[in-house]
Every structure is written in structure tokens, then in C-alpha cells.
Amino acid sequence: MFLAMLLLVAAQPPRLPPADSQSPNPREMMDQISRQNPEDEELAMIRAADQHPLGTLDNPIRVGGPEGEHAYLGRLRCPDGSTPRIGPRAEGGVGAYGSVTGAYDVACGGVSSHLVFDIYHEEFAEDRAPPGFTLAR
């Protein structure tokens, strides 16, 4: 008896919630989709981010994965050419490219900076230094 009831319930078509006036129609949904070429969209995001200092949430340092992040930090130098003291990695928030970022407190002498990284740029290796730093070759 239980099996028969289970089969009867399973054979019923799923019930859809009633359509309400707040649901977008297909035309409205299509109008919300970006028609911009993804490469052009990325270039626009890069140009917008470049209006802010490198290493901030508004312009995170783009690197390829944790390895790229570590390689970049290994090349980072203080203004006097010394190696900075690098604190532990912390959550940086959602950056200018829409991805979760990581952040480090980096100290040169008595001056500490907060640098933000976006590790989701596998095909890019940043070659610029944030303000107040240089990069070793």
C-alpha cells in the first residue's frame, strides 16, 4: 500500500508556483544581460580600477593564484631596497573585479601598508609596484 502511494505521488507533475506580477518576463530578463563583449568588459573594469592606487580593494594587485601572490610578495621591496616584513594573509573583501580578495599588512621600518591581492588572474602577472614600494627583477 505504501509503495503504491509513493509511486502515485512520484508520478504527479511538479507544481509550479503561481506567476506573480513581480516576476520579470523573458524580455526583461534578456534586457538585463550584458551585451558587451567579455574582453571589452574586462578592459573597462581594468581602466576603472586603474583610477585607484594599486594594492587597494578598488584596484587589487592581480596575480595568478597563491603562487603568483607569493612570487609578487617575494619581489616587493621597501623604498630603501630592503625586504618588507609581511604579516599573515587575511580576507580582503570583494574587490573591483568581483572576486574575493586576500590582504597583507606589509611593513617597511615603522610604516605599515595594507595590500590587497586578487589571485583569480591566471594569465596576468602584475609588473607595477604599489605606491611606496618597488619590485625586484
N, CA and C atoms as an extended XYZ file, in Angstrom:
411
Properties=species:S:1:pos:R:3:atomname:S:1:resname:S:1:resid:I:1 pbc="F F F"
N         0.829       -1.182        0.000 N   MET     1
C         0.000        0.000        0.000 CA  MET     1
C         0.882        1.257        0.000 C   MET     1
N         1.906        1.290        0.881 N   PHE     2
C         2.804        2.440        0.952 CA  PHE     2
C         3.516        2.650       -0.376 C   PHE     2
N         3.978        1.568       -0.993 N   LEU     3
C         4.677        1.641       -2.267 CA  LEU     3
C         3.765        2.207       -3.342 C   LEU     3
N         2.510        1.791       -3.354 N   ALA     4
C         1.560        2.293       -4.343 CA  ALA     4
C         1.344        3.793       -4.171 C   ALA     4
N         1.252        4.271       -2.918 N   MET     5
C         1.060        5.705       -2.678 CA  MET     5
C         2.312        6.487       -3.098 C   MET     5
N         3.479        5.934       -2.813 N   LEU     6
C         4.729        6.586       -3.187 CA  LEU     6
C         4.830        6.713       -4.703 C   LEU     6
N         4.470        5.651       -5.433 N   LEU     7
C         4.501        5.696       -6.888 CA  LEU     7
C         3.495        6.703       -7.434 C   LEU     7
N         2.327        6.810       -6.803 N   LEU     8
C         1.308        7.757       -7.233 CA  LEU     8
C         1.800        9.196       -7.047 C   LEU     8
N         2.432        9.476       -5.905 N   VAL     9
C         2.948       10.823       -5.643 CA  VAL     9
C         4.082       11.144       -6.609 C   VAL     9
N         4.952       10.189       -6.867 N   ALA    10
C         6.086       10.405       -7.759 CA  ALA    10
C         5.634       10.634       -9.188 C   ALA    10
N         4.505       10.100       -9.589 N   ALA    11
C         4.005       10.234      -10.952 CA  ALA    11
C         3.330       11.587      -11.187 C   ALA    11
N         3.014       12.322      -10.130 N   GLN    12
C         2.359       13.623      -10.279 CA  GLN    12
C         3.365       14.637      -10.843 C   GLN    12
N         2.919       15.479      -11.784 N   PRO    13
C         3.826       16.511      -12.276 CA  PRO    13
C         4.111       17.520      -11.165 C   PRO    13
N         5.295       18.131      -11.179 N   PRO    14
C         5.623       19.102      -10.132 CA  PRO    14
C         4.693       20.308      -10.223 C   PRO    14
N         4.354       20.850       -9.080 N   ARG    15
C         3.504       22.035       -9.047 CA  ARG    15
C         4.388       23.270       -9.100 C   ARG    15
N         4.093       24.132      -10.032 N   LEU    16
C         4.840       25.366      -10.164 CA  LEU    16
C         4.157       26.455       -9.360 C   LEU    16
N         4.926       27.320       -8.753 N   PRO    17
C         4.301       28.415       -8.018 CA  PRO    17
C         3.570       29.326       -8.998 C   PRO    17
N         2.495       29.945       -8.537 N   PRO    18
C         1.758       30.822       -9.448 CA  PRO    18
C         2.631       32.011       -9.855 C   PRO    18
N         2.492       32.410      -11.107 N   ALA    19
C         3.237       33.570      -11.590 CA  ALA    19
C         2.650       34.821      -10.955 C   ALA    19
N         3.517       35.660      -10.443 N   ASP    20
C         3.024       36.913       -9.881 CA  ASP    20
C         3.490       38.067      -10.756 C   ASP    20
N         2.940       39.204      -10.534 N   SER    21
C         3.251       40.360      -11.373 CA  SER    21
C         4.668       40.874      -11.123 C   SER    21
N         5.332       40.422      -10.052 N   GLN    22
C         6.678       40.888       -9.724 CA  GLN    22
C         7.749       40.127      -10.485 C   GLN    22
N         7.400       38.988      -11.059 N   SER    23
C         8.388       38.197      -11.786 CA  SER    23
C         8.677       38.858      -13.131 C   SER    23
N         9.974       38.957      -13.501 N   PRO    24
C        10.288       39.576      -14.793 CA  PRO    24
C         9.863       38.664      -15.938 C   PRO    24
N         9.417       39.262      -17.014 N   ASN    25
C         9.081       38.449      -18.174 CA  ASN    25
C        10.376       38.144      -18.924 C   ASN    25
N        10.353       37.206      -19.829 N   PRO    26
C        11.593       36.828      -20.531 CA  PRO    26
C        12.274       38.008      -21.225 C   PRO    26
N        11.523       38.926      -21.806 N   ARG    27
C        12.118       40.083      -22.473 CA  ARG    27
C        12.907       40.936      -21.471 C   ARG    27
N        12.332       41.167      -20.276 N   GLU    28
C        13.020       41.953      -19.247 CA  GLU    28
C        14.295       41.247      -18.801 C   GLU    28
N        14.233       39.925      -18.687 N   MET    29
C        15.412       39.173      -18.277 CA  MET    29
C        16.518       39.293      -19.323 C   MET    29
N        16.165       39.212      -20.598 N   MET    30
C        17.160       39.323      -21.667 CA  MET    30
C        17.763       40.729      -21.705 C   MET    30
N        16.969       41.741      -21.404 N   ASP    31
C        17.466       43.113      -21.404 CA  ASP    31
C        18.485       43.350      -20.290 C   ASP    31
N        18.439       42.531      -19.232 N   GLN    32
C        19.365       42.684      -18.119 CA  GLN    32
C        20.722       42.038      -18.389 C   GLN    32
N        20.794       41.189      -19.394 N   ILE    33
C        22.046       40.511      -19.730 CA  ILE    33
C        22.961       41.485      -20.458 C   ILE    33
N        24.215       41.529      -20.059 N   SER    34
C        25.184       42.428      -20.689 CA  SER    34
C        25.421       41.988      -22.123 C   SER    34
N        25.357       42.920      -23.016 N   ARG    35
C        25.618       42.638      -24.425 CA  ARG    35
C        27.047       43.018      -24.794 C   ARG    35
N        27.821       43.425      -23.808 N   GLN    36
C        29.197       43.836      -24.045 CA  GLN    36
C        30.081       42.611      -24.195 C   GLN    36
N        31.022       42.685      -25.098 N   ASN    37
C        31.998       41.631      -25.291 CA  ASN    37
C        32.740       41.426      -23.962 C   ASN    37
N        32.905       40.175      -23.489 N   PRO    38
C        33.580       39.937      -22.201 CA  PRO    38
C        34.981       40.558      -22.129 C   PRO    38
N        35.717       40.549      -23.226 N   GLU    39
C        37.052       41.155      -23.208 CA  GLU    39
C        36.959       42.669      -23.044 C   GLU    39
N        35.985       43.295      -23.722 N   ASP    40
C        35.789       44.734      -23.574 CA  ASP    40
C        35.336       45.066      -22.157 C   ASP    40
N        34.494       44.205      -21.606 N   GLU    41
C        34.020       44.414      -20.234 CA  GLU    41
C        35.184       44.342      -19.250 C   GLU    41
N        36.093       43.377      -19.461 N   GLU    42
C        37.259       43.263      -18.583 CA  GLU    42
C        38.169       44.486      -18.708 C   GLU    42
N        38.384       44.950      -19.938 N   LEU    43
C        39.212       46.141      -20.138 CA  LEU    43
C        38.600       47.357      -19.459 C   LEU    43
N        37.288       47.480      -19.500 N   ALA    44
C        36.612       48.594      -18.828 CA  ALA    44
C        36.805       48.500      -17.318 C   ALA    44
N        36.751       47.276      -16.777 N   MET    45
C        36.965       47.081      -15.340 CA  MET    45
C        38.399       47.451      -14.961 C   MET    45
N        39.358       47.081      -15.798 N   ILE    46
C        40.765       47.397      -15.536 CA  ILE    46
C        40.983       48.905      -15.574 C   ILE    46
N        40.415       49.565      -16.580 N   ARG    47
C        40.557       51.025      -16.663 CA  ARG    47
C        39.948       51.709      -15.448 C   ARG    47
N        38.791       51.234      -15.006 N   ALA    48
C        38.148       51.821      -13.821 CA  ALA    48
C        38.999       51.583      -12.578 C   ALA    48
N        39.548       50.363      -12.429 N   ALA    49
C        40.384       50.049      -11.262 CA  ALA    49
C        41.658       50.885      -11.266 C   ALA    49
N        42.213       51.130      -12.442 N   ASP    50
C        43.465       51.887      -12.536 CA  ASP    50
C        43.318       53.344      -12.101 C   ASP    50
N        42.121       53.781      -11.856 N   GLN    51
C        41.900       55.137      -11.345 CA  GLN    51
C        42.193       55.212       -9.842 C   GLN    51
N        42.454       54.067       -9.228 N   HIS    52
C        42.707       53.974       -7.789 CA  HIS    52
C        44.125       53.461       -7.557 C   HIS    52
N        44.692       53.708       -6.385 N   PRO    53
C        46.047       53.215       -6.098 CA  PRO    53
C        46.115       51.683       -6.159 C   PRO    53
N        47.179       51.180       -6.745 N   LEU    54
C        47.404       49.739       -6.829 CA  LEU    54
C        47.557       49.157       -5.431 C   LEU    54
N        46.927       48.011       -5.209 N   GLY    55
C        47.037       47.337       -3.920 CA  GLY    55
C        45.886       47.640       -2.988 C   GLY    55
N        44.877       48.366       -3.478 N   THR    56
C        43.695       48.677       -2.669 CA  THR    56
C        42.537       47.779       -3.115 C   THR    56
N        41.475       47.776       -2.363 N   LEU    57
C        40.298       46.985       -2.720 CA  LEU    57
C        39.725       47.451       -4.051 C   LEU    57
N        39.851       48.746       -4.346 N   ASP    58
C        39.360       49.287       -5.608 CA  ASP    58
C        40.291       49.000       -6.779 C   ASP    58
N        41.508       48.566       -6.504 N   ASN    59
C        42.478       48.199       -7.536 CA  ASN    59
C        43.438       47.153       -6.971 C   ASN    59
N        42.927       45.925       -6.733 N   PRO    60
C        43.795       44.897       -6.144 CA  PRO    60
C        44.919       44.502       -7.088 C   PRO    60
N        45.988       44.018       -6.520 N   ILE    61
C        47.119       43.515       -7.297 CA  ILE    61
C        46.686       42.191       -7.914 C   ILE    61
N        46.648       42.148       -9.242 N   ARG    62
C        46.195       40.940       -9.951 CA  ARG    62
C        47.351       39.966      -10.123 C   ARG    62
N        47.140       38.744       -9.651 N   VAL    63
C        48.153       37.688       -9.761 CA  VAL    63
C        47.454       36.371      -10.070 C   VAL    63
N        48.236       35.389      -10.486 N   GLY    64
C        47.723       34.063      -10.808 CA  GLY    64
C        47.879       33.106       -9.650 C   GLY    64
N        46.840       32.981       -8.851 N   GLY    65
C        46.802       32.011       -7.768 CA  GLY    65
C        47.694       32.374       -6.597 C   GLY    65
N        47.686       31.514       -5.572 N   PRO    66
C        48.534       31.740       -4.406 CA  PRO    66
C        50.017       31.810       -4.769 C   PRO    66
N        50.426       31.035       -5.800 N   GLU    67
C        51.831       31.058       -6.215 CA  GLU    67
C        52.206       32.434       -6.744 C   GLU    67
N        51.324       33.026       -7.536 N   GLY    68
C        51.584       34.363       -8.062 CA  GLY    68
C        51.629       35.403       -6.956 C   GLY    68
N        50.759       35.238       -5.981 N   GLU    69
C        50.739       36.141       -4.831 CA  GLU    69
C        52.064       36.078       -4.073 C   GLU    69
N        52.528       34.856       -3.800 N   HIS    70
C        53.791       34.677       -3.068 CA  HIS    70
C        54.985       35.188       -3.879 C   HIS    70
N        54.964       34.945       -5.199 N   ALA    71
C        56.054       35.425       -6.046 CA  ALA    71
C        56.100       36.951       -6.043 C   ALA    71
N        54.941       37.580       -6.105 N   TYR    72
C        54.889       39.045       -6.089 CA  TYR    72
C        55.418       39.579       -4.757 C   TYR    72
N        54.948       39.001       -3.675 N   LEU    73
C        55.420       39.441       -2.355 CA  LEU    73
C        56.927       39.234       -2.207 C   LEU    73
N        57.457       38.173       -2.821 N   GLY    74
C        58.893       37.913       -2.774 CA  GLY    74
C        59.712       38.958       -3.519 C   GLY    74
N        59.100       39.621       -4.500 N   ARG    75
C        59.786       40.658       -5.280 CA  ARG    75
C        59.581       42.054       -4.699 C   ARG    75
N        58.655       42.195       -3.773 N   LEU    76
C        58.316       43.501       -3.213 CA  LEU    76
C        59.467       44.037       -2.358 C   LEU    76
N        59.798       45.310       -2.548 N   ARG    77
C        60.886       45.933       -1.803 CA  ARG    77
C        60.433       47.264       -1.228 C   ARG    77
N        61.020       47.602       -0.082 N   CYS    78
C        60.794       48.901        0.566 CA  CYS    78
C        61.508       49.978       -0.247 C   CYS    78
N        61.202       51.248        0.024 N   PRO    79
C        61.867       52.328       -0.722 CA  PRO    79
C        63.395       52.285       -0.638 C   PRO    79
N        63.926       51.776        0.464 N   ASP    80
C        65.392       51.707        0.609 CA  ASP    80
C        65.974       50.424        0.011 C   ASP    80
N        65.140       49.606       -0.619 N   GLY    81
C        65.597       48.367       -1.252 CA  GLY    81
C        65.541       47.149       -0.356 C   GLY    81
N        65.208       47.324        0.905 N   SER    82
C        65.144       46.187        1.829 CA  SER    82
C        63.848       45.393        1.619 C   SER    82
N        63.858       44.194        2.148 N   THR    83
C        62.682       43.335        2.062 CA  THR    83
C        61.685       43.722        3.157 C   THR    83
N        60.424       43.928        2.801 N   PRO    84
C        59.448       44.318        3.823 CA  PRO    84
C        59.070       43.152        4.730 C   PRO    84
N        58.566       43.482        5.904 N   ARG    85
C        58.026       42.473        6.819 CA  ARG    85
C        56.570       42.255        6.410 C   ARG    85
N        56.212       41.010        6.140 N   ILE    86
C        54.883       40.686        5.625 CA  ILE    86
C        54.095       39.943        6.690 C   ILE    86
N        52.940       40.470        7.023 N   GLY    87
C        52.069       39.850        8.020 CA  GLY    87
C        51.286       38.689        7.428 C   GLY    87
N        50.452       38.053        8.235 N   PRO    88
C        49.662       36.928        7.748 CA  PRO    88
C        48.596       37.374        6.756 C   PRO    88
N        48.194       36.446        5.900 N   ARG    89
C        47.140       36.724        4.917 CA  ARG    89
C        45.811       36.830        5.644 C   ARG    89
N        45.000       37.790        5.204 N   ALA    90
C        43.675       37.988        5.778 CA  ALA    90
C        42.668       38.158        4.647 C   ALA    90
N        41.424       38.004        4.966 N   GLU    91
C        40.349       38.233        3.998 CA  GLU    91
C        40.336       39.704        3.633 C   GLU    91
N        40.257       40.005        2.334 N   GLY    92
C        40.291       41.398        1.910 CA  GLY    92
C        38.944       41.958        1.509 C   GLY    92
N        37.951       41.107        1.303 N   GLY    93
C        36.639       41.555        0.834 CA  GLY    93
C        36.509       41.353       -0.665 C   GLY    93
N        35.401       41.773       -1.225 N   VAL    94
C        35.170       41.650       -2.665 CA  VAL    94
C        35.798       42.856       -3.348 C   VAL    94
N        36.676       42.569       -4.309 N   GLY    95
C        37.425       43.631       -4.973 CA  GLY    95
C        36.759       44.151       -6.227 C   GLY    95
N        37.477       44.992       -6.927 N   ALA    96
C        36.974       45.684       -8.114 CA  ALA    96
C        36.603       44.726       -9.246 C   ALA    96
N        37.149       43.524       -9.242 N   TYR    97
C        36.868       42.568      -10.311 CA  TYR    97
C        35.781       41.573       -9.925 C   TYR    97
N        35.157       41.803       -8.772 N   GLY    98
C        34.038       40.968       -8.349 CA  GLY    98
C        34.421       39.683       -7.656 C   GLY    98
N        35.687       39.501       -7.354 N   SER    99
C        36.104       38.275       -6.684 CA  SER    99
C        36.607       38.584       -5.269 C   SER    99
N        36.623       37.537       -4.459 N   VAL   100
C        37.104       37.671       -3.087 CA  VAL   100
C        38.609       37.886       -3.129 C   VAL   100
N        39.079       38.806       -2.324 N   THR   101
C        40.497       39.142       -2.322 CA  THR   101
C        41.157       38.721       -1.015 C   THR   101
N        42.470       38.727       -1.031 N   GLY   102
C        43.264       38.497        0.163 CA  GLY   102
C        44.074       39.751        0.443 C   GLY   102
N        44.456       39.946        1.682 N   ALA   103
C        45.193       41.155        2.042 CA  ALA   103
C        46.314       40.832        3.011 C   ALA   103
N        47.350       41.642        2.931 N   TYR   104
C        48.509       41.517        3.819 CA  TYR   104
C        48.851       42.896        4.379 C   TYR   104
N        49.250       42.929        5.633 N   ASP   105
C        49.866       44.127        6.184 CA  ASP   105
C        51.357       43.979        5.920 C   ASP   105
N        51.917       44.976        5.260 N   VAL   106
C        53.316       44.941        4.847 CA  VAL   106
C        54.006       46.141        5.470 C   VAL   106
N        55.101       45.893        6.183 N   ALA   107
C        55.774       46.973        6.904 CA  ALA   107
C        57.194       47.200        6.398 C   ALA   107
N        57.515       48.477        6.243 N   CYS   108
C        58.865       48.921        5.914 CA  CYS   108
C        59.280       49.859        7.026 C   CYS   108
N        60.192       49.414        7.859 N   GLY   109
C        60.577       50.224        9.010 CA  GLY   109
C        59.364       50.401        9.908 C   GLY   109
N        59.031       51.633       10.212 N   GLY   110
C        57.880       51.888       11.069 CA  GLY   110
C        56.599       52.169       10.301 C   GLY   110
N        56.635       52.081        8.968 N   VAL   111
C        55.462       52.391        8.142 CA  VAL   111
C        54.820       51.095        7.659 C   VAL   111
N        53.526       50.948        7.942 N   SER   112
C        52.789       49.750        7.543 CA  SER   112
C        51.778       50.096        6.464 C   SER   112
N        51.661       49.223        5.477 N   SER   113
C        50.686       49.374        4.399 CA  SER   113
C        49.815       48.124        4.343 C   SER   113
N        48.620       48.291        3.851 N   HIS   114
C        47.667       47.192        3.692 CA  HIS   114
C        47.538       46.946        2.192 C   HIS   114
N        48.032       45.793        1.711 N   LEU   115
C        47.997       45.488        0.283 CA  LEU   115
C        46.978       44.398       -0.003 C   LEU   115
N        46.153       44.625       -1.025 N   VAL   116
C        45.071       43.716       -1.402 CA  VAL   116
C        45.431       43.022       -2.717 C   VAL   116
N        45.199       41.701       -2.763 N   PHE   117
C        45.512       40.878       -3.930 CA  PHE   117
C        44.267       40.170       -4.449 C   PHE   117
N        44.191       40.048       -5.768 N   ASP   118
C        43.159       39.246       -6.417 CA  ASP   118
C        43.888       38.120       -7.138 C   ASP   118
N        43.733       36.892       -6.657 N   ILE   119
C        44.500       35.752       -7.182 CA  ILE   119
C        43.827       35.069       -8.374 C   ILE   119
N        42.747       35.619       -8.887 N   TYR   120
C        41.992       34.960       -9.951 CA  TYR   120
C        42.329       35.492      -11.339 C   TYR   120
N        43.600       35.750      -11.583 N   HIS   121
C        44.044       36.264      -12.881 CA  HIS   121
C        45.213       35.420      -13.363 C   HIS   121
N        44.925       34.186      -13.713 N   GLU   122
C        45.951       33.196      -14.068 CA  GLU   122
C        46.866       33.642      -15.206 C   GLU   122
N        46.340       34.415      -16.143 N   GLU   123
C        47.140       34.776      -17.308 CA  GLU   123
C        47.737       36.174      -17.182 C   GLU   123
N        47.840       36.673      -15.960 N   PHE   124
C        48.364       38.024      -15.760 CA  PHE   124
C        49.350       38.028      -14.605 C   PHE   124
N        50.438       38.735      -14.792 N   ALA   125
C        51.425       38.914      -13.718 CA  ALA   125
C        51.705       40.409      -13.600 C   ALA   125
N        51.285       40.996      -12.497 N   GLU   126
C        51.457       42.436      -12.282 CA  GLU   126
C        52.932       42.790      -12.252 C   GLU   126
N        53.303       43.839      -13.011 N   ASP   127
C        54.706       44.260      -13.028 CA  ASP   127
C        54.891       45.662      -12.451 C   ASP   127
N        53.839       46.209      -11.865 N   ARG   128
C        53.936       47.519      -11.210 CA  ARG   128
C        53.961       47.313       -9.701 C   ARG   128
N        54.557       48.271       -9.010 N   ALA   129
C        54.606       48.229       -7.547 CA  ALA   129
C        53.575       49.192       -6.982 C   ALA   129
N        53.000       48.862       -5.836 N   PRO   130
C        52.095       49.805       -5.189 CA  PRO   130
C        52.864       51.063       -4.732 C   PRO   130
N        52.152       52.159       -4.507 N   PRO   131
C        52.823       53.375       -4.047 CA  PRO   131
C        53.681       53.112       -2.805 C   PRO   131
N        54.914       53.626       -2.834 N   GLY   132
C        55.819       53.486       -1.689 CA  GLY   132
C        56.676       52.228       -1.742 C   GLY   132
N        56.549       51.429       -2.797 N   PHE   133
C        57.313       50.185       -2.928 CA  PHE   133
C        57.945       50.124       -4.304 C   PHE   133
N        58.890       49.194       -4.453 N   THR   134
C        59.450       48.856       -5.755 CA  THR   134
C        59.392       47.333       -5.891 C   THR   134
N        59.669       46.846       -7.086 N   LEU   135
C        59.725       45.410       -7.324 CA  LEU   135
C        61.109       45.032       -7.784 C   LEU   135
N        61.670       43.979       -7.190 N   ALA   136
C        62.951       43.433       -7.633 CA  ALA   136
C        62.703       42.688       -8.936 C   ALA   136
N        63.710       42.612       -9.735 N   ARG   137
C        63.548       41.919      -11.027 CA  ARG   137
C        63.795       40.477      -10.912 C   ARG   137
